[in-house]
Amino acid sequence: MPESAPPAALDDSADSPTARRREQRGWYFYDWANSAFYTTVISVFLGPYLIPVAKTAACAKDFPDVAAATCVDTFDRLAADHPGLGYVDVLGADIRPAAFFGLIMTVAVFLQIVFLPIVGALADHTGRKREMLGAFAYVGALAAMCLFFVEGDRYMLGGVLFILANLAYGSSVVVYDSFLPQISTAQERDRVSSRGWAIGYLGGGLLLALNLVLYLNHEGLGLTQDMAVRLCMMSAGLWWATFTIIPLLRLRNRPVPAHESTALRSVGGSFRQLGRTLSELRRYPLTLLFLVAYLVYNDGVQTVIGNSAAFASEALKLDQRVQIAAILMVQFVAFFGALLLGRLARGFGTKRTVLASLVLWTVIVAMAMFVAEGQALQFYLMAFAIAIVLGGTQALSRSLFSQVIPKGREAEYFSLLQISDKGSAFIGSLTITLALQFTNSYRIAILSMIVFFVIGFVLLAMTNLPKAIRAAGNEVPDRL
């Protein structure tokens, strides 16, 4: 009588529930790892730090007789009194220091739009997703750690390091997202995506809290303010690098068809495949409709978040400590919000939950008109409401998108999701700018975001998701 396999071995195949759960737990930790870069570096510290560095460089060039210690504080007045002075050189162009961070953000977004589809094509057709995830993560983490060396007048070093880190961050997220359909069944997708997003908020929030303790107590620790900021930015890269080890140990590559793994290894082959994918997107009109719906309503989400600090300071006259406290609160509340919406999706359906979240976004933005000036508590309540729907809206959208894309093209399609996010960001920003130009009111400017949520709601409601999933050759989950 042949010996039976040990019970553990029966459930340890590459696609068994046990193996999937192992990969899922490892996958969650990449969100925990990379969120530190977004929250600590992009959201809080880099912009306010890099602009004074650029002003220091402009001072040294144009106002050498003014002491460096006082020049930054009086820079705006000096530049106004001396037209034609007070600029920094960026590849031969004269740029105002205040515009430098916006410039490098624009360059970083443009490079992502160009490179992310190539990254997606390479990831799908080389079969080396785990290696690519690690390479991009460690390039980004190293660049973030090197921000420690940005001091004095080294504004260009800061700009180059940020662009490199941000490009690597976006590239790694494309590869990371493309694992989602491979490590979860159609029935598990909402839960896995929501948990990953939630854990990302928790990780980013935890490091930001530790960094704010360091920053707010730098004098007692014998540190200058600049040194504290540099240590905070370096810690984000170190956190990113350290926790990336976990997904690299847990995730595994999937085999690709032999003719693709050999013929399409080159960048040129990936370009050709990308062209075919873009052309084939016309065969999936409902997938395209969902992508456009996401582009519209996510633009509203990102614009509201990106302008929340300016709304707090300009419309509500709240100080920076209130803004920082709100950012921290959003990180931790969004952890529970993402899990809550994931649970609601299992009970009421994913599409209905996302549509309901867009209704809540509309209500929240409308309520911004009634938040009284100087009322921190009202602002905190508004931020709390945003945090509840923020992570869930994005996590469930990622889950839905993973259902309507064809197998074997995950990274390519997720690169389209990422660049639709990055590439459309200017639409919301332009809307805010025009509203401010014509009304000079941040309340009306924020209110204008309602149109994005309404249009996104209509387009998503029009999307026949079961038909889109079947057209992509995927299994339709029981609850959608």
Disulfide bonds with the S-S distance in Angstrom:
Cys59-Cys71 1.86
